Amino acid sequence: MSVAFLRSFTHGHALQLHAVHRRFLGALATHTPLLPGTSEKAFIDVGSTHKRVYGRTKQGAEYGRFKGIRTPHPLLATICTPTSRPLIATVRMRRGKAAYSRGAPKFVSEALATAHEAGCTGLRILCADSQFCNAGVIAACRRAGAHFSITCGMNPSVKRARRRRRHHNNSRRIP
């Protein structure tokens, strides 16, 4: 397979490949012990990564979060259980300066659907860092019936809410 062939793919082609990957992973998981224990508990981990590349002809690499460094900026979702190794559920390439939360609700929905097709019928827990903390991601988890563990950034409104909560808890204590 030539590199020129892969570079000719459009976003629609990438979505078609993802659909094939999702169906294949589901079929493979039903015929092999790929993800043991999915009827009890499964973790879907969502994150992004950067990998420095060299040369101006690297497709998908742009200047973005790191000044002066060209990196591709993929989103990754993996599925694992307490007794299995992580499997890649879905990958999405994004522009270098794209915010982490851009397209995150749809990405999370796809990752949770892939986990379900792979046989994750028990407790599903989505784990993500603070860049994915938004109402759309939480709504996607609730629609899919999944639990979530998402860290929250410390912005001024969160700090105020924590102070109010701490004050409320202290005022209810009996001396």
TORTOR-860047 format. One record per residue: y, x, z of N, C-alpha, C, O in turn; residue number from 1. Coordinates in steps of 0.02 Angstrom, whole numbers, m for minus. Atoms other than C-alpha are relative to their C-alpha. Layout:
BEGIN
- nyy / nxx / nzz / cayy / caxx / cazz / cyy / cxx / czz / oyy / oxx / ozz / n
- Y / X / Z / Y / X / Z / Y / X / Z / Y / X / Z / NUM
...
// end
This chain:
BEGIN
- nyy / nxx / nzz / cayy / caxx / cazz / cyy / cxx / czz / oyy / oxx / ozz / n
- m58 / 43 / 0 / 0 / 0 / 0 / 61 / 45 / 0 / 68 / 88 / 43 / 1
- m58 / m44 / 5 / 163 / 80 / m52 / 57 / m25 / 46 / 61 / m83 / 63 / 2
- m57 / 16 / m42 / 319 / 86 / 54 / 48 / m46 / m37 / 78 / m90 / m7 / 3
- m45 / 43 / 40 / 419 / 7 / m89 / m23 / m73 / 3 / 18 / m118 / 4 / 4
- 26 / 68 / m5 / 304 / m145 / m80 / 21 / m32 / 66 / 44 / m89 / 67 / 5
- m18 / 27 / m66 / 336 / m167 / 107 / 75 / m12 / 6 / 97 / m60 / 38 / 6
- m72 / 9 / m3 / 523 / m145 / 84 / 24 / m60 / m41 / 81 / m83 / m32 / 7
- m20 / 57 / 40 / 525 / m287 / m40 / m9 / m66 / 38 / 10 / m119 / 13 / 8
- 11 / 60 / m40 / 477 / m411 / 97 / 67 / m30 / 23 / 113 / 7 / 43 / 9
- m58 / 36 / m27 / 606 / m542 / 145 / m16 / m25 / 70 / m72 / m15 / 95 / 10
- 12 / 29 / m66 / 627 / m629 / 312 / m54 / m54 / m4 / m94 / m61 / 41 / 11
- 52 / 51 / 10 / 521 / m772 / 244 / m69 / 30 / m4 / m117 / 2 / 24 / 12
- 65 / m35 / 3 / 381 / m650 / 203 / m22 / 21 / 70 / m81 / 15 / 88 / 13
- 16 / m22 / m68 / 391 / m582 / 380 / m25 / m59 / 43 / m71 / m51 / 82 / 14
- 22 / 58 / m38 / 375 / m758 / 452 / m70 / m22 / m22 / m110 / m43 / 20 / 15
- 67 / 16 / 24 / 222 / m790 / 341 / m51 / 48 / 29 / m105 / 27 / 49 / 16
- 46 / m50 / m30 / 142 / m628 / 402 / m11 / m14 / 74 / m66 / m6 / 99 / 17
- 7 / 17 / m71 / 177 / m680 / 581 / m47 / m59 / 9 / m88 / m59 / 55 / 18
- 45 / 58 / m5 / 89 / m847 / 552 / m72 / 21 / m11 / m117 / m3 / 24 / 19
- 68 / m26 / 11 / m63 / m755 / 483 / m23 / 38 / 61 / m80 / 30 / 83 / 20
- 17 / m39 / m60 / m60 / m635 / 631 / m18 / m46 / 58 / m67 / m34 / 94 / 21
- 12 / 46 / m56 / m51 / m780 / 754 / m67 / m36 / m8 / m104 / m41 / 41 / 22
- 64 / 34 / 11 / m198 / m873 / 675 / m58 / 49 / 8 / m110 / 32 / 37 / 23
- 52 / m50 / m5 / m300 / m712 / 663 / m13 / 18 / 73 / m71 / 23 / 94 / 24
- 8 / m18 / m71 / m268 / m666 / 845 / m34 / m57 / 37 / m77 / m44 / 80 / 25
- 33 / 57 / m32 / m318 / m842 / 899 / m74 / m3 / m16 / m115 / m14 / 28 / 26
- 71 / 1 / 19 / m480 / m836 / 799 / m38 / 59 / 30 / m95 / 51 / 52 / 27
- 33 / m58 / m29 / m520 / m661 / 860 / m12 / m10 / 75 / m65 / 9 / 100 / 28
- 7 / 11 / m72 / m491 / m711 / 1041 / m54 / m50 / 16 / m84 / m47 / 70 / 29
- 53 / 49 / m13 / m611 / m858 / 1026 / m69 / 29 / m12 / m118 / 4 / 15 / 30
- 65 / m28 / 17 / m751 / m748 / 957 / m16 / 65 / 37 / m72 / 89 / 34 / 31
- 11 / m63 / m36 / m729 / m592 / 1065 / 33 / m4 / 69 / 76 / m46 / 80 / 32
- m32 / m1 / m67 / m685 / m553 / 1247 / 65 / 41 / m2 / 73 / 87 / 38 / 33
- m62 / m38 / 9 / m514 / m492 / 1192 / 47 / m8 / 59 / 78 / 40 / 82 / 34
- m44 / 14 / m57 / m418 / m575 / 1334 / m40 / m36 / 54 / m34 / m97 / 61 / 35
- 39 / 33 / m52 / m538 / m609 / 1478 / 44 / m29 / 55 / 93 / 3 / 76 / 36
- m37 / 31 / m54 / m473 / m728 / 1610 / 60 / m41 / m20 / 101 / m60 / 22 / 37
- m58 / 39 / 23 / m349 / m824 / 1502 / m2 / m72 / 24 / 49 / m106 / 25 / 38
- 3 / 68 / m26 / m413 / m988 / 1573 / 30 / m3 / 71 / 42 / m57 / 97 / 39
- m29 / m2 / m68 / m343 / m931 / 1742 / 73 / 20 / m2 / 116 / m17 / 23 / 40
- m68 / m26 / m2 / m187 / m826 / 1714 / 12 / 47 / m59 / m31 / 88 / m75 / 41
- m20 / m46 / 54 / m96 / m738 / 1571 / 74 / 16 / 7 / 114 / m27 / 27 / 42
- m70 / m22 / m2 / 65 / m639 / 1565 / 24 / 12 / m71 / m9 / 44 / m111 / 43
- m32 / m11 / 65 / 179 / m643 / 1413 / 63 / 40 / 17 / 110 / 14 / 48 / 44
- m55 / m45 / m16 / 299 / m496 / 1424 / 44 / 7 / m62 / 20 / 23 / m116 / 45
- m47 / m3 / 55 / 455 / m499 / 1315 / 51 / 54 / 14 / 77 / 59 / 69 / 46
- m48 / m53 / m10 / 567 / m350 / 1289 / 23 / 28 / m67 / m1 / 8 / m120 / 47
- m23 / m33 / 61 / 660 / m243 / 1164 / m6 / 75 / 10 / m13 / 100 / 66 / 48
- 7 / m72 / m3 / 649 / m61 / 1123 / 44 / 32 / m53 / 66 / m1 / m100 / 49
- m37 / m39 / 49 / 742 / 74 / 1029 / m39 / 64 / m13 / m68 / 92 / 33 / 50
- 33 / m62 / 18 / 668 / 222 / 936 / 45 / 37 / m48 / 60 / 12 / m102 / 51
- m45 / m38 / 42 / 781 / 355 / 864 / m34 / 20 / m64 / m92 / 42 / m64 / 52
- 25 / m22 / 65 / 757 / 390 / 679 / 51 / 46 / m31 / 110 / 45 / m14 / 53
- m43 / m48 / 33 / 828 / 525 / 568 / 1 / m15 / m74 / m49 / m38 / m102 / 54
- m7 / 12 / 71 / 891 / 510 / 391 / 35 / m66 / m13 / 27 / m115 / 25 / 55
- m40 / 59 / 14 / 1005 / 383 / 311 / m38 / m54 / m38 / m14 / m110 / m45 / 56
- 37 / 48 / 41 / 870 / 297 / 208 / m50 / m41 / 40 / m87 / m81 / 11 / 57
- 47 / 39 / m41 / 771 / 224 / 354 / 24 / m72 / 2 / 76 / m88 / 30 / 58
- m19 / 70 / 3 / 774 / 38 / 324 / m8 / m32 / 68 / m57 / m20 / 103 / 59
- 3 / 34 / m64 / 812 / m68 / 476 / 33 / 38 / 56 / 47 / 10 / 109 / 60
- m32 / m39 / m53 / 891 / 74 / 575 / 76 / m3 / m10 / 101 / 6 / m65 / 61
- m73 / 4 / 2 / 1075 / 53 / 617 / 29 / 31 / 62 / m5 / 41 / 112 / 62
- m35 / m21 / m60 / 1204 / 119 / 735 / 11 / m62 / 41 / 33 / m113 / 15 / 63
- m6 / 60 / m41 / 1206 / 1 / 881 / 16 / 17 / 71 / 71 / 41 / 86 / 64
- m11 / m7 / m72 / 1187 / 12 / 1069 / 14 / 73 / 21 / 51 / 85 / 68 / 65
- m8 / m71 / m18 / 1179 / 203 / 1072 / 48 / 32 / m49 / 35 / 34 / m109 / 66
- m52 / m27 / 44 / 1335 / 287 / 1003 / m25 / 60 / m39 / m52 / 107 / m10 / 67
- 17 / m56 / 44 / 1302 / 399 / 855 / m75 / 8 / m13 / m95 / 57 / m44 / 68
- 72 / m6 / 10 / 1114 / 367 / 856 / m25 / m61 / m39 / m10 / m118 / m21 / 69
- 28 / 54 / 40 / 1024 / 265 / 723 / m68 / m19 / 28 / m112 / 24 / 37 / 70
- 64 / 24 / m27 / 884 / 158 / 793 / m18 / m67 / m31 / 26 / m108 / m43 / 71
- 21 / 69 / 12 / 781 / 10 / 737 / m1 / m35 / 68 / m7 / m3 / 120 / 72
- m9 / 37 / m62 / 795 / m127 / 866 / m48 / m60 / 3 / m26 / m117 / m2 / 73
- 47 / 57 / 0 / 635 / m232 / 876 / m6 / m34 / 68 / 1 / m3 / 120 / 74
- 21 / 38 / m59 / 595 / m369 / 1000 / m76 / 0 / m1 / m106 / m7 / m54 / 75
- 72 / m1 / m6 / 416 / m361 / 1063 / m23 / m51 / 52 / 10 / m61 / 103 / 76
- 31 / 43 / m50 / 306 / m488 / 1151 / m74 / 19 / 3 / m107 / 24 / m48 / 77
- 71 / m16 / m10 / 137 / m443 / 1225 / m32 / m52 / 45 / 2 / m85 / 84 / 78
- 39 / 45 / m42 / 0 / m546 / 1305 / m51 / 42 / 37 / m82 / 87 / 7 / 79
- 54 / m33 / m37 / m114 / m483 / 1443 / m21 / m45 / 58 / 13 / m93 / 76 / 80
- 25 / 33 / m59 / m217 / m544 / 1589 / m7 / 53 / 54 / 2 / 113 / 39 / 81
- 9 / m51 / m52 / m248 / m458 / 1757 / m56 / 50 / m16 / m57 / 105 / 12 / 82
- 56 / m45 / 14 / m407 / m382 / 1683 / m1 / 25 / m73 / m50 / 56 / m94 / 83
- 0 / m23 / 70 / m355 / m346 / 1502 / 61 / 44 / m14 / 109 / 44 / 23 / 84
- m56 / m39 / 23 / m242 / m228 / 1410 / 46 / m44 / m41 / 25 / m95 / m67 / 85
- m46 / 42 / 38 / m86 / m294 / 1325 / m16 / m1 / m75 / m36 / 49 / m103 / 86
- 6 / 9 / 72 / m98 / m362 / 1148 / 68 / m20 / m27 / 104 / m58 / 6 / 87
- m64 / 19 / 30 / 51 / m377 / 1033 / m5 / m71 / m26 / m47 / m86 / m69 / 88
- 0 / 70 / 21 / 88 / m562 / 1012 / 46 / m10 / m59 / 28 / m44 / m107 / 89
- m47 / 7 / 55 / 240 / m550 / 901 / 52 / 56 / 3 / 66 / 84 / 57 / 90
- m52 / m51 / 6 / 372 / m427 / 841 / 54 / m27 / m46 / 39 / m62 / m95 / 91
- m56 / 22 / 42 / 543 / m462 / 769 / 50 / 56 / m5 / 75 / 80 / 46 / 92
- m52 / m50 / 11 / 661 / m334 / 693 / 67 / m34 / 0 / 75 / m90 / m24 / 93
- m68 / 28 / m2 / 846 / m361 / 723 / 51 / 53 / m18 / 35 / 113 / m20 / 94
- m53 / m47 / 17 / 1010 / m283 / 675 / 16 / 43 / 61 / 4 / 23 / 117 / 95
- m14 / m48 / m53 / 1067 / m133 / 777 / 47 / m25 / 53 / 37 / m10 / 112 / 96
- m49 / 22 / m50 / 1214 / m219 / 861 / m13 / m71 / 24 / 28 / m99 / 59 / 97
- 15 / 68 / m21 / 1129 / m387 / 888 / m11 / m3 / 75 / m43 / 41 / 104 / 98
- 10 / 9 / m72 / 1135 / m451 / 1066 / m74 / m16 / 12 / m107 / m46 / m30 / 99
- 70 / 12 / m17 / 967 / m461 / 1154 / m16 / m74 / m2 / m71 / m94 / m22 / 100
- 13 / 72 / m5 / 985 / m648 / 1178 / 2 / m36 / m68 / m16 / m94 / m72 / 101
- m5 / 33 / 65 / 1014 / m683 / 993 / m71 / m15 / m26 / m111 / 31 / m37 / 102
- 66 / 21 / 24 / 863 / m782 / 932 / m54 / 2 / 52 / m113 / m10 / 37 / 103
- 51 / m6 / m52 / 776 / m759 / 1099 / m38 / m65 / 14 / m98 / m61 / 23 / 104
- 40 / 61 / m13 / 730 / m944 / 1128 / m55 / m12 / m52 / m110 / m31 / m34 / 105
- 51 / 10 / 52 / 640 / m956 / 961 / m55 / 54 / 5 / m114 / 39 / m4 / 106
- 48 / m54 / m8 / 557 / m787 / 989 / m47 / m14 / 58 / m108 / m4 / 52 / 107
- 41 / 16 / m58 / 496 / m841 / 1161 / m47 / m58 / m16 / m105 / m57 / 4 / 108
- 43 / 56 / 20 / 432 / m1006 / 1089 / m59 / 24 / m42 / m115 / 1 / m32 / 109
- 53 / m27 / 42 / 333 / m910 / 958 / m51 / 40 / 41 / m111 / 34 / 30 / 110
- 45 / m40 / m42 / 262 / m790 / 1088 / m44 / m46 / 43 / m104 / m33 / 50 / 111
- 40 / 46 / m41 / 207 / m934 / 1201 / m50 / m39 / m42 / m106 / m52 / m19 / 112
- 47 / 34 / 45 / 129 / m1026 / 1052 / m57 / 46 / m19 / m115 / 25 / m23 / 113
- 53 / m48 / 17 / 35 / m868 / 1004 / m48 / 8 / 59 / m108 / 11 / 49 / 114
- 43 / m6 / m60 / m29 / m851 / 1183 / m45 / m61 / 5 / m104 / m54 / 22 / 115
- 40 / 61 / m4 / m88 / m1031 / 1179 / m56 / 1 / m53 / m113 / m17 / m38 / 116
- 51 / m4 / 53 / m178 / m1005 / 1012 / m52 / 53 / 15 / m109 / 48 / m8 / 117
- 48 / m53 / m19 / m259 / m848 / 1085 / m43 / m20 / 59 / m81 / 21 / 85 / 118
- 44 / 25 / m53 / m340 / m956 / 1219 / 29 / 1 / 69 / m7 / m10 / 118 / 119
- m32 / m1 / m66 / m215 / m940 / 1361 / 14 / m72 / 22 / 67 / m99 / 9 / 120
- m5 / 71 / m20 / m245 / m1112 / 1436 / 15 / m8 / 74 / 31 / m63 / 96 / 121
- m15 / 4 / m71 / m219 / m1070 / 1619 / 74 / 10 / 13 / 116 / m8 / m29 / 122
- m69 / m14 / m18 / m60 / m1018 / 1707 / 28 / 53 / m47 / m1 / 107 / m54 / 123
- m33 / m48 / 44 / 56 / m933 / 1582 / 67 / 18 / 31 / 107 / m26 / 48 / 124
- m62 / m24 / m32 / 197 / m826 / 1653 / 36 / 45 / m49 / 10 / 97 / m70 / 125
- m42 / m42 / 44 / 336 / m759 / 1542 / 40 / 47 / 44 / 72 / 25 / 92 / 126
- m38 / m50 / m37 / 412 / m597 / 1607 / 51 / 30 / m48 / 34 / 50 / m103 / 127
- m53 / m27 / 43 / 579 / m537 / 1538 / 55 / 30 / 44 / 60 / 15 / 103 / 128
- m54 / m30 / m38 / 728 / m433 / 1589 / 64 / m41 / m8 / 64 / m93 / m41 / 129
- m61 / 41 / m6 / 907 / m491 / 1616 / 32 / m16 / m67 / 70 / m64 / m72 / 130
- m30 / 16 / 65 / 955 / m484 / 1432 / m27 / m65 / m29 / 4 / m94 / m73 / 131
- 30 / 62 / 24 / 842 / m634 / 1404 / 14 / m59 / 48 / m15 / m113 / 40 / 132
- m14 / 52 / m48 / 913 / m734 / 1549 / 53 / m47 / m29 / 113 / m35 / m23 / 133
- m46 / 52 / 24 / 989 / m887 / 1465 / m35 / m67 / 0 / m96 / m71 / 5 / 134
- 26 / 68 / m5 / 966 / m1074 / 1464 / m50 / m15 / m56 / m99 / m51 / m44 / 135
- 46 / 13 / 56 / 880 / m1074 / 1293 / m70 / 28 / 13 / m120 / m4 / m4 / 136
- 65 / m31 / m16 / 741 / m956 / 1350 / m35 / m40 / 54 / m96 / m53 / 49 / 137
- 30 / 39 / m53 / 712 / m1055 / 1509 / m24 / m68 / m26 / m77 / m92 / m7 / 138
- 20 / 64 / 30 / 708 / m1218 / 1410 / m63 / 8 / m43 / m106 / m35 / m43 / 139
- 60 / m13 / 40 / 580 / m1141 / 1290 / m62 / 6 / 44 / m115 / m18 / 26 / 140
- 56 / m6 / m47 / 469 / m1095 / 1438 / m20 / m69 / 27 / m79 / m84 / 31 / 141
- 15 / 67 / m27 / 482 / m1270 / 1510 / m33 / m44 / m52 / m80 / m80 / m36 / 142
- 31 / 40 / 54 / 442 / m1352 / 1342 / m73 / 19 / m10 / m115 / m23 / m25 / 143
- 69 / m25 / 11 / 286 / m1243 / 1328 / m43 / m7 / 63 / m103 / 7 / 60 / 144
- 38 / 7 / m62 / 234 / m1279 / 1508 / m16 / 66 / 33 / m65 / 72 / 70 / 145
- 11 / m66 / m28 / 248 / m1096 / 1556 / 46 / 13 / 58 / 102 / m14 / 61 / 146
- m42 / m24 / m55 / 314 / m1018 / 1715 / 38 / 60 / m26 / 21 / 88 / m78 / 147
- m38 / m57 / 23 / 442 / m879 / 1702 / 24 / 42 / 58 / 36 / 17 / 113 / 148
- m28 / m47 / m47 / 500 / m725 / 1794 / 50 / 42 / m40 / 32 / 89 / m75 / 149
- m52 / m32 / 39 / 666 / m669 / 1722 / 51 / 28 / 49 / 78 / m8 / 90 / 150
- m51 / m29 / m43 / 781 / m547 / 1808 / 68 / m26 / m20 / 79 / m44 / m78 / 151
- m66 / 28 / 12 / 960 / m602 / 1823 / 52 / 55 / 8 / 50 / 92 / 57 / 152
- m53 / m50 / m5 / 1111 / m492 / 1789 / 48 / m17 / 56 / 55 / m75 / 75 / 153
- m47 / 10 / m55 / 1238 / m469 / 1927 / 71 / m7 / m27 / 110 / 40 / m25 / 154
- m68 / 14 / 21 / 1394 / m549 / 1853 / 37 / m35 / 56 / 6 / m54 / 106 / 155
- m39 / 29 / m55 / 1535 / m622 / 1959 / m25 / m69 / 23 / m24 / m83 / 83 / 156
- 22 / 67 / m21 / 1467 / m801 / 1957 / m66 / 4 / 38 / m77 / m35 / 84 / 157
- 63 / m9 / m38 / 1295 / m742 / 2016 / 15 / 27 / 69 / m16 / 6 / 118 / 158
- m18 / m27 / m66 / 1374 / m641 / 2156 / 29 / m54 / 45 / 13 / m57 / 104 / 159
- m28 / 55 / m39 / 1474 / m794 / 2212 / m55 / m47 / 24 / m55 / m68 / 82 / 160
- 55 / 45 / m19 / 1317 / m902 / 2211 / m42 / 31 / 55 / m64 / m4 / 100 / 161
- 40 / m34 / m52 / 1223 / m772 / 2315 / 37 / m2 / 66 / 6 / m12 / 118 / 162
- m39 / 2 / m62 / 1365 / m765 / 2443 / m2 / m70 / 30 / m10 / m77 / 91 / 163
- 3 / 69 / m25 / 1368 / m956 / 2456 / m68 / m15 / 30 / m72 / m46 / 83 / 164
- 68 / 12 / m24 / 1179 / m961 / 2477 / m11 / 35 / 67 / m39 / 7 / 113 / 165
- 8 / m39 / m62 / 1183 / m824 / 2610 / 39 / m33 / 56 / 14 / m38 / 112 / 166
- m41 / 34 / m51 / 1324 / m913 / 2703 / m34 / m66 / 21 / m35 / m81 / 81 / 167
- 34 / 63 / m15 / 1230 / m1080 / 2692 / m61 / 13 / 44 / m72 / m24 / 93 / 168
- 60 / m16 / m41 / 1069 / m1001 / 2761 / 19 / 23 / 70 / m15 / 4 / 118 / 169
- m20 / m24 / m66 / 1162 / m914 / 2904 / 28 / m56 / 43 / 19 / m55 / 104 / 170
- m30 / 54 / m39 / 1253 / m1073 / 2955 / m53 / m49 / 25 / m39 / m87 / 73 / 171
- 53 / 46 / m21 / 1088 / m1169 / 2972 / m43 / 29 / 56 / m82 / m7 / 86 / 172
- 41 / m32 / m51 / 1010 / m1045 / 3093 / 21 / m22 / 70 / 81 / m32 / 83 / 173
- m14 / 18 / m70 / 997 / m1093 / 3275 / 0 / 63 / 41 / m47 / 102 / 38 / 174
- m4 / m63 / m39 / 1055 / m955 / 3394 / m50 / 3 / 56 / m53 / 52 / 92 / 175
// end
